[in-house]
C-alpha cells in the first residue's frame, strides 16, 4: 500500500538566539529537502520570532523539479534570518490556518509538523501556547518538536510535544531528521 501524500510543515525559530544556528539549519534543510519528500508531498515553512513576528516562507509547495528546489532554496536563504525575541503562540495559530487552507485544496493528505526552537517563549504564557498547540494537534498526523542547544525551555517544549501527541528531540542538527508517521 502506497503511503498517503504528506504536507510537511516546518516551523523555524528565527529569534536572535538562533543567530549562530540558522546558517547551519539553512544548509542542512537544503541538503535534506531532496530526500525528505515523496512525489506528491508538499512543504510549507513558517518562520517566527517575537510577538507579531512570524509568517509563511513557503505554502504547500511541491519539490518536483530542480527548478522548484532552486527556488525554494533561494527563499530559505533569503528569509531564514535571526531577528527579535521568541513567541510560539502565533506561528502555531498560523499552522492551524495553513492546514485549513491546504485542506481546501488537497484531499487525502497527512500533515507532518516539525517545530524547531532553542529558546524560551518571552511573548506568551504557557496556557496560551498550549491552547494553540491543542488546536494544531487536532489537525496534524504527526509532530516533532526539536530542542536546539542547552538553553531551550525543555519543560515547555516537552509539554507542547505531549499536547500534540508528538515527540520532543534534542538535536544539534537537521541531518538525522526523518518523518515519524502516526501520533
C-alpha positions as CSV (number, residue, x, y, z in Angstrom):
1,X,0.0,0.0,0.0
2,X,1.4,3.4,-1.0
3,X,1.7,5.9,1.8
4,X,-0.6,9.0,1.8
5,X,1.0,12.1,0.4
6,X,2.1,14.4,3.1
7,X,2.2,18.1,3.7
8,X,5.4,18.8,5.7
9,X,5.1,21.9,7.8
10,X,8.4,23.3,9.2
11,X,8.1,26.0,11.9
12,X,11.5,27.5,12.5
13,X,12.6,29.8,15.3
14,X,14.3,32.9,13.8
15,X,14.8,34.7,17.1
16,X,18.1,36.4,17.9
17,X,19.3,33.5,19.9
18,X,19.2,31.3,16.8
19,X,21.7,33.6,15.0
20,X,24.5,31.1,15.1
21,X,22.3,28.1,14.3
22,X,20.3,29.4,11.4
23,X,23.1,29.2,8.8
24,X,23.6,25.5,9.7
25,X,19.8,24.9,9.7
26,X,19.5,26.6,6.2
27,X,22.4,24.4,4.9
28,X,21.0,21.2,6.4
29,X,17.5,21.9,5.3
30,X,18.5,22.5,1.7
31,X,20.5,19.2,1.7
32,X,17.6,17.3,3.3
33,X,14.8,18.6,1.1
34,X,15.5,16.4,-2.0
35,X,15.3,13.2,0.1
36,X,12.6,14.2,2.6
37,X,9.6,14.3,0.3
38,X,7.6,11.8,-1.8
39,X,6.5,12.7,-5.3
40,X,3.2,14.2,-4.3
41,X,4.3,15.7,-0.9
42,X,4.4,19.4,-0.3
43,X,6.4,21.7,2.0
44,X,5.4,24.8,4.0
45,X,7.9,26.8,6.0
46,X,6.7,29.2,8.8
47,X,9.3,31.5,10.4
48,X,8.8,33.1,13.7
49,X,10.5,35.4,16.3
50,X,8.7,37.5,18.9
51,X,5.1,38.8,19.1
52,X,3.6,39.6,15.7
53,X,6.9,38.5,14.0
54,X,6.0,35.4,12.0
55,X,5.0,34.4,8.5
56,X,5.0,32.0,5.6
57,X,8.1,31.5,3.5
58,X,6.5,28.6,1.6
59,X,3.0,27.4,1.5
60,X,2.1,23.9,0.1
61,X,5.0,23.9,-2.4
62,X,6.0,20.8,-4.3
63,X,9.6,19.8,-4.9
64,X,9.1,18.1,-8.2
65,X,11.9,19.6,-10.3
66,X,15.4,21.0,-9.8
67,X,14.0,24.4,-10.6
68,X,11.5,24.0,-7.7
69,X,14.3,23.1,-5.4
70,X,16.5,26.0,-6.5
71,X,13.6,28.5,-6.0
72,X,12.8,27.0,-2.5
73,X,16.5,27.1,-1.6
74,X,16.7,30.7,-2.5
75,X,13.6,31.6,-0.3
76,X,15.2,29.7,2.6
77,X,18.4,31.6,2.3
78,X,16.6,34.9,1.9
79,X,14.1,34.7,4.7
80,X,15.5,32.4,7.5
81,X,17.4,35.2,9.3
82,X,17.7,36.0,13.0
83,X,15.6,38.8,14.5
84,X,13.8,39.7,17.7
85,X,12.6,37.7,20.6
86,X,10.7,34.3,20.9
87,X,7.0,33.7,20.7
88,X,5.5,30.3,20.0
89,X,1.7,31.0,20.0
90,X,1.2,33.0,16.8
91,X,3.2,30.6,14.4
92,X,1.2,27.7,15.9
93,X,-2.0,29.6,15.1
94,X,-0.7,30.2,11.6
95,X,-0.2,26.4,11.2
96,X,-3.8,25.8,12.1
97,X,-4.9,28.3,9.4
98,X,-2.4,26.8,7.0
99,X,-3.9,23.3,7.4
100,X,-7.4,24.7,6.8
101,X,-6.2,26.4,3.6
102,X,-4.4,23.2,2.4
103,X,-7.3,21.0,3.2
104,X,-9.5,23.2,0.9
105,X,-7.1,22.5,-2.0
106,X,-5.8,18.9,-1.4
107,X,-7.7,15.8,-0.2
108,X,-6.2,12.7,1.4
109,X,-3.0,14.3,2.7
110,X,-1.3,13.6,6.0
111,X,0.2,16.6,7.9
112,X,3.7,16.4,9.5
113,X,4.7,19.2,11.8
114,X,8.3,20.0,12.6
115,X,8.8,22.8,15.2
116,X,12.4,23.9,15.9
117,X,13.5,26.3,18.7
118,X,16.4,26.9,21.0
119,X,14.6,29.4,23.3
120,X,12.2,30.3,26.0
121,X,8.9,32.0,24.9
122,X,9.1,35.5,26.2
123,X,5.9,36.7,24.5
124,X,3.1,34.4,25.7
125,X,2.2,32.4,28.8
126,X,2.2,28.6,28.9
127,X,-1.6,28.3,28.9
128,X,-2.0,30.4,25.7
129,X,0.8,28.4,24.0
130,X,-0.7,25.0,24.9
131,X,-4.1,26.2,23.8
132,X,-2.6,26.9,20.3
133,X,-0.8,23.5,20.4
134,X,-4.1,21.8,21.2
135,X,-5.8,23.3,18.1
136,X,-2.8,22.2,15.9
137,X,-2.9,18.7,17.4
138,X,-6.3,18.0,16.0
139,X,-5.1,18.9,12.5
140,X,-1.7,17.1,12.2
141,X,-1.0,13.5,11.7
142,X,2.5,13.6,13.3
143,X,4.6,16.1,15.1
144,X,8.2,16.6,16.2
145,X,9.4,19.4,18.4
146,X,13.2,19.9,18.2
147,X,15.1,21.5,21.1
148,X,18.3,23.2,19.9
149,X,21.0,23.8,22.4
150,X,21.1,23.7,26.1
151,X,19.2,26.9,26.9
152,X,15.8,26.0,25.5
153,X,12.7,25.7,27.7
154,X,12.7,21.9,27.8
155,X,9.7,21.8,30.1
156,X,7.5,23.9,27.8
157,X,8.7,22.1,24.6
158,X,8.0,18.7,26.3
159,X,4.5,19.9,27.3
160,X,4.0,21.1,23.7
161,X,5.1,17.8,22.2
162,X,2.9,15.8,24.7
163,X,-0.2,18.1,24.0
164,X,0.3,17.5,20.3
165,X,0.8,13.7,20.6
166,X,4.3,14.1,19.2
167,X,7.9,13.7,20.1
168,X,10.5,16.0,21.6
169,X,14.0,15.5,20.4
170,X,17.2,17.3,21.3
171,X,19.3,17.9,18.3
172,X,22.3,19.8,17.2
173,X,21.4,19.5,13.5
174,X,18.7,18.6,11.0
175,X,20.7,15.9,9.2
176,X,19.3,13.0,11.1
177,X,15.7,14.2,11.0
178,X,13.2,11.7,9.4
179,X,9.5,11.6,9.2
180,X,7.7,9.9,12.1
181,X,4.3,8.6,11.0
182,X,1.3,8.4,13.2
183,X,0.6,10.1,16.5
